[in-house]
Amino acid sequence: MAKTRYLIVSGAMLLLLAGAAAYDNRQVLETNGPGLRGGIHPAETIELGKPARHHSLVPSAIEAKVRGAYTISENDHVETPSGSAMNAIEALLPSARSGDPKAALAIYSKLFSCRPEVDDSVIRSGIRAGEDDQQIAGHLANHREECAGTAALLPERGRWLEAAAASGLPEAQLLYATDMEAIVGTREQIIRNPEKLMRYKARSSGYLKELAATGNVDAMLALSSVYEHGTLVEQDPVRSYAYGRAAQLAIPSVIPHDMLDRQRATLSPEHLAEGERLGRIIHSTCCNTPRKEP
């Protein structure tokens, strides 16, 4: 069960980040922000033994050496509240305003599930399940009823995600790197304020590299995707392969073999050897010692 949940979480990360490639427009902003061009190995961004920000939530690199690779599904997963969105948000607001990152993330998650685009997902899901029009219409009506009253709050979802990520919650930091629109706005807003996109890219890639350095395999897969597609950081097939390979070394069942096979086929022998070397360095830095179960 844990393995299945892990694969679902990781798969969602890859889909979201691949989708971000279509949203990201390098004609709007050619640079990826200070210090990001070419990418940075996690060992270069985090001093081993130095606790990460808010170390009560994000394990330090030394702690990661003890626990080895880990996933969000095993540690800090925050469930999306069920039922009425407005009721859930009202109940969570006092804690979120008091600085509880899990409450802030739960608010974000509920608002994310109420975006207008989710209507199409409900319809497609019903079609795939073989439901008739009446059943699909019923699910759609239930979803809209659950999300009633949230339209004015949807633009605020980025505020809650940003707060949860800044507090050091790993799941929030991963999601921060996938929901660009929630943080920087629409394409038109980016054109008016390209510096905001620069800050978002720098912060997002920083979150992912910090998490990968602590042994978070979700972050390794996310970095493999952003380096492959050129979102958040400059496109780098070697580092894309390296992070995917590190994730596979950490948890062999984490990704389909054909994913790495596809990447291998696009690399020269020299680049493949370099990617393999970097992947083993990333893995040995964070995850060489198996995680000790409590």
SVG drawing of the C-alpha trace seen along z (x, -y; Angstrom):
<svg xmlns="http://www.w3.org/2000/svg" viewBox="-29 -46 62 48">
<polyline fill="none" stroke="black" stroke-width="0.4" points="0.0,0.0 2.8,-2.5 4.5,-1.8 1.3,-2.4 0.7,-5.6 4.2,-6.7 4.0,-6.0 0.8,-8.0 2.3,-11.0 5.4,-10.9 3.4,-10.4 1.3,-13.5 4.5,-15.5 5.8,-14.5 2.5,-15.3 2.3,-18.7 5.8,-19.6 5.6,-18.4 2.4,-20.5 4.3,-23.5 6.5,-23.4 3.6,-24.5 2.9,-27.4 6.4,-28.5 7.4,-31.0 11.0,-31.6 10.2,-34.4 8.7,-36.3 11.9,-35.9 15.1,-34.5 17.0,-34.2 16.2,-31.6 17.3,-33.9 20.6,-34.4 22.6,-31.3 20.3,-29.0 21.9,-28.9 23.3,-25.5 21.8,-24.2 23.5,-23.5 24.1,-20.1 22.4,-19.8 25.7,-19.3 26.7,-22.8 23.5,-24.5 23.3,-22.9 26.2,-22.5 26.1,-19.0 25.3,-18.9 23.7,-22.4 20.0,-22.1 17.7,-23.3 15.2,-26.0 12.6,-25.1 14.4,-21.9 11.4,-20.6 9.7,-20.1 12.5,-19.6 15.2,-17.1 18.8,-18.2 21.2,-16.4 22.8,-14.6 19.3,-13.3 18.8,-12.2 22.0,-10.1 20.4,-8.2 17.0,-7.8 17.9,-7.5 15.4,-8.1 11.9,-9.1 8.7,-10.3 6.0,-12.7 3.4,-10.0 5.3,-8.4 5.9,-11.6 4.1,-14.9 1.1,-14.3 -1.7,-16.7 -5.2,-15.4 -7.5,-17.6 -10.5,-18.3 -13.8,-16.7 -17.2,-18.3 -18.1,-21.9 -15.1,-24.0 -16.3,-27.1 -16.9,-25.2 -13.5,-23.5 -11.7,-26.8 -13.6,-28.6 -12.5,-25.8 -8.9,-26.0 -8.5,-29.8 -7.6,-30.3 -4.8,-27.8 -3.5,-28.9 -3.5,-32.6 -1.6,-31.5 1.2,-30.0 0.2,-26.3 1.6,-25.3 -0.5,-22.2 -3.7,-24.2 -2.4,-26.7 -1.7,-23.8 -5.1,-22.2 -6.8,-25.5 -4.7,-25.7 -5.5,-22.1 -9.2,-22.6 -9.2,-25.8 -7.0,-24.0 -9.7,-21.3 -12.3,-24.0 -10.7,-25.6 -13.1,-25.8 -10.9,-23.5 -11.7,-20.7 -15.2,-20.5 -13.6,-19.1 -11.7,-16.5 -14.9,-15.4 -16.5,-14.9 -13.5,-13.0 -13.3,-10.8 -16.9,-9.8 -16.5,-9.0 -13.4,-6.9 -15.5,-5.0 -18.2,-4.3 -20.8,-6.4 -23.9,-7.7 -24.8,-11.4 -27.0,-11.4 -24.4,-10.0 -21.8,-12.4 -24.2,-15.3 -24.8,-14.2 -21.0,-14.1 -20.6,-17.5 -23.5,-19.0 -22.0,-17.6 -18.6,-19.0 -20.1,-22.5 -22.2,-22.4 -19.0,-21.5 -17.2,-24.4 -20.0,-26.9 -18.8,-30.3 -15.1,-29.8 -14.8,-31.9 -13.7,-35.0 -11.1,-33.0 -9.5,-31.1 -6.9,-33.9 -5.8,-33.6 -4.7,-30.0 -1.2,-31.0 -0.9,-33.0 -1.6,-29.9 0.7,-27.7 3.5,-30.3 3.1,-30.5 3.1,-26.7 6.2,-26.4 8.1,-29.2 7.3,-27.5 9.3,-24.5 6.6,-21.9 8.1,-19.5 4.8,-18.8 4.0,-22.5 7.5,-23.1 7.0,-20.4 3.5,-21.8 4.9,-25.4 7.2,-24.3 4.2,-22.9 1.5,-25.6 3.2,-28.6 0.0,-30.4 -1.0,-30.4 2.2,-32.2 3.1,-34.5 -0.3,-34.8 -1.4,-34.7 0.9,-35.1 -0.3,-38.7 0.7,-39.4 4.1,-37.9 4.7,-40.2 4.0,-43.1 6.2,-41.8 8.9,-39.5 11.0,-39.9 8.3,-38.0 8.8,-35.0 12.6,-35.2 12.0,-35.0 9.5,-32.2 11.9,-30.1 14.8,-30.7 12.7,-29.8 11.1,-26.8 14.3,-25.3 15.9,-26.0 13.1,-24.1 13.5,-21.1 17.3,-21.0 17.1,-21.3 14.5,-18.5 16.5,-16.3 19.6,-16.8 17.7,-15.5 16.7,-12.3 13.3,-13.3 12.7,-11.2 9.7,-13.2 12.0,-16.2 14.5,-14.2 11.9,-13.2 10.6,-16.8 14.1,-18.0 14.6,-15.3 11.4,-16.7 12.3,-20.4 15.8,-19.8 14.3,-17.8 11.7,-20.4 13.6,-23.5 11.1,-24.8 12.5,-26.6 16.1,-25.9 17.9,-25.9 17.3,-22.7 20.1,-20.1 19.6,-16.5 22.6,-15.3 21.2,-16.6 17.8,-15.4 19.1,-11.9 21.2,-12.2 18.3,-13.1 16.2,-10.3 19.0,-7.8 19.5,-9.0 15.8,-8.4 16.0,-4.9 19.1,-4.1 17.3,-5.3 14.1,-3.3 14.5,-1.0 10.7,-0.7 10.2,-4.5 10.1,-5.0 9.5,-2.8 12.8,-1.5 11.7,-2.8 11.9,-6.4 15.6,-6.2 16.1,-4.1 14.5,-6.9 16.8,-9.4 19.9,-7.2 19.0,-7.0 19.3,-10.7 22.6,-11.1 26.1,-10.7 28.3,-8.1 30.2,-10.9 27.1,-12.7 25.6,-9.4 28.7,-8.6 28.6,-12.1 24.9,-11.7 25.6,-8.3 28.5,-9.8 26.3,-12.8 23.4,-10.5 25.6,-8.3 27.0,-11.4 23.5,-12.7 22.4,-9.3 25.5,-8.9 25.1,-12.4 21.6,-11.9 20.6,-8.3 23.5,-5.8 22.5,-4.7 19.1,-2.9 16.4,-4.7 16.0,-3.3 12.4,-2.5 11.1,-3.8"/>
</svg>
